[in-house]
Amino acid sequence: MRLSASAIALVVGLLVNAGAQASELPQRWVSAGGALSEWVTALGGESKLVGVDTTSQHPESLKALPSIGYQRQLSAEGILSLRPQILVGTEEMGPPPVLAQIRNAGVKVELFSAEPDLPTLQGNLQHLGKLLGNEAKAAELFGDYQQQLDQQKNWVTKVQTTQKAPGVLLLLGHAGGKPLIAGKDTAADWMLQQAGGHNLATHNGYKPFSVESLAGLNPEVLVFADRALTGDAARAALFKENPILASTPAARNGRVYELDPTLLVGGLGPRLPQSLVKLSAGFYPSQAKTAP
């Protein structure tokens, strides 16, 4: 079949327009916020990244990229030296004068919400997919994510028909030093609820740990996230620096679990569903084998 001249012109025009649109998309990216960087990677954008912040630790390959420092304490000079076309981050990113300086240098700055809920994640993925020219993949990733969380929710609902949600405290620290207790309206609180735990902290945000704040709470489970240490070293430092924790039911019964602190930065990230499964197994050990 031979195409008419007008049909050929139409096809050529579509191809040229598609190529022009692709070339208009930013090709040099800097990302601040662990979860956001993971989503850029999941959407096929890792090759476009020329720098990431210190909370962007996953996948492992991101650690080889130039660091722009901590997301809340960015430096315009360090970022601009990477010649990015776009800087993406959450509202946690700053300080604002630095962001203004970066914008004034002609770099596109895109802010995303770090609110821990599915509608926010869906909007973030749609926007990222558009910026990367991969909206179909963004929709696919969100659909899979939602399915995993539905399975998690159904499992927790079923287990809680016969077992009471354990009282939990989540501690965020640095080398065992006085940790912060995760309260309401935090990604940590969202995780504890999704995993089937009852957050004993009633305050909003993160507040310093104190003997008084622990008195009377008697957590059945402790979850700790250390920003400097991992594994046995982190656990030992936590109890050495905060000996009162050793007297809690959680410590006496060996129900103390570690959480990667980067899971709490930048909103809901790709690794969260699997992390929820692991937490659930700790919250309901008798049902661990049936966890989603």
N, C-alpha and C positions, 0 to 999 in steps of 0.2 A: 504494500500500500504506500503510495507517494503522498507526502504531506504538501498542502498548498503553501505558498510563500507566506500567507498571513498566519497560518498555523505555526510554521517554523519561527516566525518573528515573535509570536506569543510565547512559545517555549523558551526561546533564547532570552526574552525579556524577563520571564519568571526566574530563570537560573541566575541572571545578572542581579536581579533584585534580591534573591536569596543570599547570594554571595556578598552583596553590599550590606545587608542586614547583619550577616555574620561578622563582617569586618568592623561594624560599628560597635559590636559588643566588646566590653573591656577585656583585654588579653593579659594584663599584668595586675594581679590581685594581691592585696594584703588583708589578712583576716585576724580579728581579735575576738576571742571567745571560743573556748574548747568545742562546745556543741556545734557552733556555727561552722567552724573549720572542718569538723567531721562531715557535716552535711555538704559542704562545698566538694569535699573529696568523694562522697557517695554519689554526687551528681556528675562526677567525671571531670571536676574542675581542678584537681590537684596539680596538673601540669601548668596551670595558670598562676598558681601561688608563688609569689616571690618573697614572702615573709609572713610570719605568724607570731602571735603573742605567746607568753610563757605558759598559758593554760591550754594551749593547743598541743597536746601530747599524743594524740591518736589520729590516724594510724602512726606507727613508729616512724615512718618515713618523713613525717612533718618535722621531726626533731633535727633533721639535716638542713632545714631552711633557716635563713637569717632570722634572728629574734628581734622583735620590736619592743620587748619588755613586757611588763604587766599591763593588762588591758585598761586598768583605771589610771595608770601613770605613764601614758604614752609620751613620746618625744617626737615633735614634728621633724626635726633634723634626721633622726634615724629612719623614719618612714619615707621621707622624701628622697633620701639617698638611694632607695630601692627603685625609684622611678615608677611608682605604681600608677595605674589609671583609675583604680577604685580601692577604697578602704571599706570593708564591711565589719560590722560589730553590733553589739546590742546596746541598749541604753545604759548598760554598766560601763561602757567605754568612755574614756576621757583622759584628761580634763577638757571641758568645753573650749577654752581658749586655744588648745592645741588642735582640736578638730576644726575650729574656725581658720586657723593658720593653714591647715592642710587643704581645706576647701579653697582658700584664697590662692593657693598655689596651682589650682586647676585640677585637683584630684577629686573625683566623685566620692562622696562619703554617704554610705547607706546604713541607716540604723534600723535594727530589727528588735522586736520585743523579746524579752527573756521570760515572760510570764509562763509558768509551767502549766499549760493546758493545751488540749488538742486543737481548738480553733486557732490559737496563736501559732502553733506549729504548722498548721495547714497554710495559713497566710504567709508565714516565713518561707516555707518550701516553694510555694507558688512564685513568690518574688525572686527567690534565688534561682529557681528554674528559668524564669524569664531573663534574668541577667546573664545566665550561662547558656541560653538558647536551648534548654533541655526541659521544657515544661511537662512533656509526657512522662519523663523519668521522675520528675518531682511528684506528679500525681500518683505514679506507681508506688513510690517509696512511702507516701503518706498512707495509701490504702493498706499496704503490708503492715505498717506501724500500728494503724488503728485496729487491724485484725489481731495483732499480738496483744494489744492492751485489752481488747474484748475478751480474749482467752484468759488473760490474767485476772480480769475482773470476775469472770464466771467462776474461776477456780477459787478465788478468795471468798466469794459469796457462798459457794457450796461448803467450803471448809468451816466457815463461820456459823453454819447452821448447827454445828456440834461442838465448836471450840470458840472460846472467848478470845478476842483480839488481845495480844500481849501488850503491856505498857512498855513503851520504848522511848529512849532518849538518843538523839543523834548529836555527837560532839565533833566540832570542827576545830582542829588545833594545828600547831606548828612545833614539831620536835617534842611533843608531849606537854608543851607549855600550856598555861591556863587556857582551856578551850572555850569556844563559844557554843552555846546550846541553840540548836535550830528550833525556831518557833513557827508560828503560823505564817502563811503567805510566803513560803520559801520553797525552792525546788526540793529541799530535803524533806519538808513536811509532805509535799505531794508524793514523793517516793515512798515514805513510810506508810501513807494511806493506801497507795496502790499495791504495796506488798502485803497489806493486811495487818499492819501494826496500828497501835493507838499512841499517837504522840502525846506524851505527858506534859510537854511544855505548852503553856497557854499564852505566852507573850507573842508578839509579832516580830518577825525578822530574827536576827541572830543576836543573842545577848551573852555577856561574859558568864562563865561558869563560876559558881560560888558554893560554899558549903551550905549556905542558907537555901539556895535554889534547889539543892538536891534533897534537903531534909523533907521527909515525909513522902517523897515521890516513889521510892523503892522500885526502880525500873527492873522489869523482868528481862529486858534485853538492852544492851548497849551497842550502838553502831558508832564507830569512830572513823573520821577521815582526817588524815594527817598530811599537811602540805609539804613536809620535808622528809619524813621517814615512811617506810613501808614494812609490812610483815611483822615478824617478831620484834624487831627494833622499835617499831612504832608502838606496838602494844606495851612493851616493857617501859618505854618512856612515858606513856600515858599514865600508867599506874605508879611509876616512880615519882612523877611530878604532882600527881593528884591521888594520894594514898586513900582518901576517903572513898574513892570509887571501888576499891577492893572490898568494901563492906556491903556493896549492893547485892541484891539477889542475883542480878545478871552475872556479876563477877564470880560469886560463889558457885553458881551453877554452870559456869563456863559458856555463857551465852553472850559472848562479846564478838562482834563481827566488824570487819574492816570494809570501808567503802572508798573507792577511788575519788578523791576530791574534785577531779576535773569533770566528773559527772554532774556536779552542782553548778557549773559555770556555763552561761550562754543559752539557757533554756533547755528544752527537752532534746537530748541528743540521740543518735542512732543506737548507742549501746545500752540505753536505759531499760528496754524491755527484758533483755537477758539478765541485767543486774537485778531487776525486780524478782525474777524467778529465784535467784540465789538468796535474796533477802527473805523471800517467802519460805524457803526451805529452812532457814534459821528461825523464823518466827513460828513455824509449825513443823517441827522436826519429825513428828509421827506421820506427817503427810508428805514428807519431802519427795518420796519416789513418785508421787502423783502430780508434782508441780508442773505447770504448763511448759 
